[in-house]
Amino acid sequence: MKISGFDVDLQCVMAPVPIWHARVTVDEWRAAAAAVREGGGRLLAMWGGAGLADEPTVLACAAYVVLEGLIWLELPQSGEQLTYPDLLPFFPAAARMQRAAAELSGIRTKGSKDQRPWLNHGAWPLDYFPLRHAGEAPPPFPEEALVDYPFVRVEGDGVHEIAVGPVHAGIIEPGHFRFSVVGEKVLRLEQRLGYTHKGIEQRMTQLDPLLAYRLAGRVSGDSTVAYAWGYCMALESASACAVPPRALWMRALMLERERVANHLGDLGALGNDAAFAFGLAQFSRLREDWLRLSKEMFGHRLMMDCVLPGGVTHDIHGAHIDQLTRQCDAVEREVRTLRSIYEEHAGLQDRFMTTGRVTPALAAQLGLTGLAGRASAQAWDLRCDHAAAPYDVLQVKMATHSNGDVAARVIVRFDEVFESLRLIRQILAGLPAGPLRQDIALPGQASRGAGWVEGWRGEIFVALELSDASSDQRIRRCHLHDPSWQNWPVLEHAVMGNIVPDFPLINKSFNLSYSGHDL
């Protein structure tokens, strides 16, 4: 396969979705970024990787989305100074990914101006790289070595700062937001995240590949099905395992139920943030009923640990199918009524419309993805663009909008709820017969695999590298990517020019993951 602008030998990765892999030179790395950007493609992920052989090779890795599918590139690094060409001139979304790769793997971009730590809040020295020094205790780190994070300052008459977080007034995860404002108008927002960094990628290397799906499913609890499916897809592709059709349909059923549960919760929270408590009460009731039936059918409210390598754990039959179908019908009736109420409520629409707008041009430039991207005319949905079974026969109808404001993101959520309910009914009516799981035999040789799943928030990507059978550490590297990496920086732009009280509303309309972003 060739991409316009550079010529490199791409090897197909055995996966249900089109994925290719290649090792490149420095010149090819730079040419690939330019070619993808010129062709309208996107940067999906950037990270520091490990080679498949036993030599201490460090890799700069990037995953790009192009019209043909996904391209995973590796640039080998060696020597004392591990540097690679900066992707920031092509893809602004690369900034934080590159900063995280510098901290975890010790690879740095050439000429990058922003060298501030991103994930490291003083937990380890700046010259200690956890993914390169796995198993080694970090050297002593004196407290006086800690420095304040240098936020960008905005100065001028009447400009002052408002600091929010990292501890919030609720049960949400920690994140710090530094507002520069005049009166109540926001001139600039700068985020600092990383407070929920848990060392997941290093912990993955210590787990049995057949059991690591459980940790993958806990990266971000609201996307447990998507992450588990992404990891299992990567392991299945590395092991050349064919998943039974019924298991794939059951995975899709759970994924769509996960999507509906999150949209129901967010639609209620959006109403509440605009002082419409009735919306919160009604959508919370619907979501609670939805989660209770998931517990009854799959053994867990969030369907955690229900997707495992080779298949799924739970099956459903006649009475269950009828019960799930009736719930879809009941929820659709109530959500259609609530949508009418939302659209006709002048107070809500006054708060929603034009608030937190991200224009299509800005969304394309910054790489806005997932449901937030589709609300800003970024028509990307993996279920439509590269539909794997069973989506290849379900014919998903993509929900899009072009206004890019809170109102548009609300509309997309409503549309996706109705489409997911339609898909669930279609899945329930067309479940194929057959087994729920295929046993996986791990390959004897070193191998790699990738998973790519459209979660409710956006694309979940998993890159997996396995060592050969003689190694006690079979998972050599597992990178898990959340769409929040792309979307958190866009939130900083969305809030500019709005008033401070609108920030919670704008923030909830994106509803990004702290945990999935921090890893």
N, C-alpha and C positions, 0 to 999 in steps of 0.2 A: 504494500500500500504506500502511496505517496501523498504528501501534503504540499500544496502549492507553496513554493518559496524555499524548500529544502528537500534533500533527497537522503533518506536513511532507511536502513533495512528494519522494518517493523515486523515483529513476530506476534502472531495472534495468540492471545491468552484464552484458554478454553473456559468460557463463561457463557451464561445465558444471554448476556448483552454484549455488543461489539466492543472489545477492549484489545488494544495492541500495546506491546512493550518494546523498548529499544534502549541500548546504551549508546550515549552520544559523546562527541567531543565538545570542547568549549565553544567552538565556532558553530557546531550544529545546535547546541543548547540555545545560543543567542538567536540563530536563524529560525529555530522552531517557534520561539516566543513571538518573534516578529511575524512569522507566517500565520500563526494561529490568530493573533490580534487582527491582522490584515484581512483574514478570511471570516471575521465575525465570531470566532470561537471564544472560549472563556477559560480562565485558570480555575480549575476545580480545587486543587490542593497543592501544597509545597511542603516538603519535609526532608529531614536528614535520614538516610537509610543505611542499611548494612548489606554488604555483598553476600552472594550465595556461597562463595568458597570460604575457606578457613583463614584467609589472609585478612589482616586488620584494615580492610578497605572501608572507607566512609563514602557515602554517596549523597549528592544533592539530587533530590527526586521532585518531579513535578507531574501532575496529572492535568491534562487539558481536555476540554469538551469541544469537539468539532462536529460538523454535520454528520460525519460517518460514524462517530462513536466517541470513545475515550482513548486517549493516548497517554501512556505512562512512560516517562523518560527518566533515565538515570545517568548522572554525570559523576564518574569516579573521581575521588579526591585523594591526594597523597601528599607527603611532605609535611613540613612544619606548619606552613600557612595553608589552611584549607579554605580556599576562596573560590567563588563562582560568579558568573555575570549576574548582575542585579536584574530581577524581573519587574521591579517597580516602574520603570519607564513604560512598560507595556501593560502591566496589570496593577493598578493601585491596591487591589485586594491582597497582593503578595506581601505588603509591608509587615503585618503582624506575624504572618506565617514564617517569614524569613527571620524575624527577631526570635521567635520561639525555636526555630531550627538552630540558631546560633547558640542559644542557651543549653539546649538538650544534646546537640551533636557536635558543637564546636565548629560548624561550617559557617562562614561569613561571606557576605556579598562584597564585591569590589566597589568601593566608592559610595556605599550607602551612608547617608548623613545621620540617620536615626539609629544609634547603637544602644539605646536604653534597654534595660532588661524588660521582658514582658511577663513571663511566668514566674520568674525568680523574685520573691519578696524577701530575700535574705535567708532562704532556707539552705543555700549552698554557695560556696565561693564562685566568683565569676569565671575563674579559670578551671572549674570542675564541671565536666559535662556528663550528666547521668547516663545517657544512652551510649557513651563511649567507655565510661568507667563503671559499667554495670558490675555489681558485686563488690566494688571497692567502697570503703567508708570515706566520705568526704573529709578532707583535712580540717583541722581546727579553724573555726571561723569566728574571730573576735567580734563582739558586738559593735565596737567602734568602727568596724569596716562598713557597717550599714550606712547608707546615705538616703536622704529624702528623694523621692521620685521627682524629677524635674518636669513638672507640668509646663506646657506652653502658656505664657502669660499674655493677656490682652490688656493693653493700657489705653487710657484716654479719659476725657472728662466724664465723670459719673459712672465709669466702669467699675464694677465690683464682682467678687467671686462668691458663688454659693457652692458649698461642698455637701454632697449627698452620699451617704454610705461610707464604708462598705457594708455596715450593718444596717438593715432596712427594718421598717416597722411591720414585720410580718414573718412568714416562714420561707420567703424566697431566699435564694442563695446570694452570697455577697458580691458586690461590685461597687466600685467608686465612680461617681460622676462629678466632674468639676465644671460648673457653669460659669461663663463670663457673661454678665448681663448689664444692661442699662435699664433702670427701672425694673420692669418685668420682661423685657424683650431679651431673648437669648441671642447673643452675638456668636458664641462658640460653646461647644460642649466637647470635653475630652474625657474619655473613659480610661479607667485602669481596672483590668480584670486579672485573672490568675489566682484569685484567692482560694479557688476550689481545685487547684492543681493537686492531683492525687498520685502521680507517677504511674498512671495506668499503662502507658506504653512499655515501660520497663517491667512492670508486673506481668504483662502478657508474655514476655520472654521466659518467665519462670513457670508457666502453666503448661499442662498437657494440651496439645492442639484440639483434642476432642472434647475438652472441658472448658476451654477458654471462651466459648460462646456465652457462658454465664456472666463473665466479666464484661464482655461486649454489650450485653443486654442491660448493663447497669451504668454505662457511660452517661446516659441522659434518660432518666426514668420515664419521661413522657414519650420517648421514642424507642422503647425497649424492643418492640417487634422489628422495627426498621433496622436497628443496630444488630440485633441477633441474626436477622436475615442477611444483612450485609456481610457479617463475619462468616456465617455458614456458606454463603455463596463463594467467598474467597477460598475457604478451606475445600469446598467441593470442587472448585475449579483447579486448585493445586493438586487435588487427589484424583481428578478425572472421574468424579462420582456423579451419576445421573440420578436426580431426585425423582421419586414417583410423581406422576401427574396429580394424584389426589392430595399429596402433601403440598405441592405448589399452590393448588387452589385453596387449601386451608390456610397457608401463609398469607395469601392475598386477602382472604376473609378477615383474618386478624389485623392485617395492616390497615384495611379500610375501617375496621372498628376503632382502631387506634386513632385514625385521622378524625373520625366523627367525634370521638370523646374529647379530643383537644379543641376542636372548633366549637363544640358546645360550651366548654368551659370558658374559652376566650370571648365568645360572643356575649356571655353573661357578664364577664369582667369588664368588657368595653362599655356596656351599658352602665355598670356601676361607676366607672371612672368618669362618666358624664352625668352623674347624680341621678341615674335611672335605676333605682334599686329593684324595681319590679322585674327588669330584665335579668338581673343577677339571680333573683329567686327562682324564676321560671327555668332558665337555662341550667342552673345548678341542680334543680330537681330532675330535669331530663338527663343530665350527665350522670347523676347518682344512679338512676334506674339503669342506665346504659352500662355502667361499671359493675353493678350488681349482677346483671345477666352475664357479663363476661366472666365474673367469678364463678357463677353457676355452671357455665359451659366449658370453661377452660382452666378452672382451678385457681385463678388469680385475677384480681380486678384489672391489672394492667397487662395481663397475659404474659407475665415475665416467665422465662425459661420454657415457654411453649414451643419455640422454634429452636431446634437443635440440629447438629450436623446430620445431613442425610434425610431430614424430614421434619415431622412435628410430633408432639406428645399426645395430643387429644384429637378425637374424632367426634363427629356429630351424626345423628341419625334422624329418622322421621319426625318424632315429637320435638326434638331440638330444632330442626329446620323450621317447623311451623312456628315455634315460639320466637325464633330470631326474625322470621319474616314478619310476624305480627308486630313485633317491636319496631321494625323499620317503618311499617305503615303508620303506626301511632306517632312516632317521632316526627315523621315527615309532615303529618297534618298539623302538629303543634308548632313546628318550626316555621311552616308557611304562615301561620297566623302571627307568630312573633315577628317574622320578617315584615309583614304589613304594618305592625305596630311600630317597629323601628323606623320604617320608611316614612310613616305619616306623623311621627313625633317631631314637631318643629324644634324643640329644644335639643334633641339628640342630633338632628341633622345640622343644626347650627354649630355644634361642637365638632362633628365629624368632617364636614365638607371644608376643603382647602387646608385642613390642619395636617401638619407633618407631611407635606407633599414632596415626593421624589419624582422628578420629571423622567420620562422615558430615556432622554438623552443622558441624564446623570446616572440613572440606574444601569444603563449599558456601560458607561464609562467605569463605574465602580464595581461592576460584577454582581449587582443585586440578584438574588436567586430565590427559588422556592415560591411560596404563595405571595410573599411581599414583592418579589420580582414580577410575578404574573399580574399583580395589581398595578405595575408600572410598565405594562406592555412588553415585558420580557417573556415571550411565549416559549418557555422551556418546561417540559414535564416528561420525565423519563418514561412514564407509563404510556405516553403517546409517541414520543420521539423514537424510542428504541424499546418497544413493548416486548417484554419477555413473557413466557407462559406464567399465568393464564391471561395476562393483559393483552396478548396478541389476538385473542378472540373476543375480549370484552369491549373493545373499541371505546376507550375512555374519551370523554368530551372535556377538553381543557377549559378551565375557567380563567378568563383574563379580563383586564380593565386597563384603561390608559391614564386615568387621572392621577394615580399614585398617591392619593391622600388617605387619611384614616377611613373615610367613607368607602373608597375603592377597595381597601383591604377587608372591610366588613362585607362588602358585596361578594368578593371572591370567596370568603369563608362560607357565606350562605350557599353560594353556587356549588362549592366543593362538598358541603354537607349533603345536598340533594343528589349530586352525582355519586358520592360514595354510598348512599342508601340504595341508589339504583344498582350499583355494582354488587353490593352485598346480596340483594335479592337475586340478581343474575347468577352470582356464584352459588348461592344456595340451591337454585333451580337446576344448575348444570354440573354439580359435583361429580367428577368421574369416579368410577369404582377403582379399587386397587389398594395396595398397602400404603401405610402412612410413613414408612421410613425405609431407606436403603443403607445397609451397613457401609461404613467408610473404611477403606484400607489406606493408611497413610503411605505415600510414596517412599521408596527406599532411598532415592536420590534427592539432592537439594532441588527445590522447586518453588514456584511463586504462583499466587492466585490473587484475584481481585473481586470485590463485591461492589455493586453499584445499585442502590435502591432509592426510590422516590419516597422519602418519609413525609410526614404531614407538614414539617417545616421546610423541607427541601431535600436536596440530594445527600444521602449518606454514602460515603465512600470508604472502603476498607482495602488496604494494600497489605498483603501477607507474604512473608518470605520464610520458608522452611529450610532447616538444615537437613543433612542426610541422616540416615537411620543410626549411624554410629555416634551421633551427638546426643548428649543428655539434654541439651537445650534445643528442642526441635523448632520452636518459634524463634527465629533469628531476629525478626522485626515485624511488628504489626502496627500500622498507622491507621488510626480511625479518624475520619474527618466529618465534622458537623457543618451544615450550611451557615451556622452562626458566625463562623470565621469571616465569611464574605459580608454578612449583613450587619454585624455590630458597627463597623465603621460608617455604614450608610446611615445608621440611626443618628450619628453625630451631625450629619448634613440635614437630615429630615427635621431636626428640632430647631435649626437656625431660623431666626426671624419669627418664631412663635413665642408665646409667653410661657413663663415657667410653669404655671398651673396646668398647661396642656401636655407637659412632658409625660406624666404617668399614662395619659391616654395614647400618646404616640408610641411610647415604649410598649404598651400592651398590644397595640395593633401589629407590632412585629413579633412580640413574645419570643425573644431569643433565649438560647440556653447558655447559662453560665458554665454548668458542669460539662456539657458537651464541647464547649469551646476551650476550657482550661485543661482537660485531661489530666 
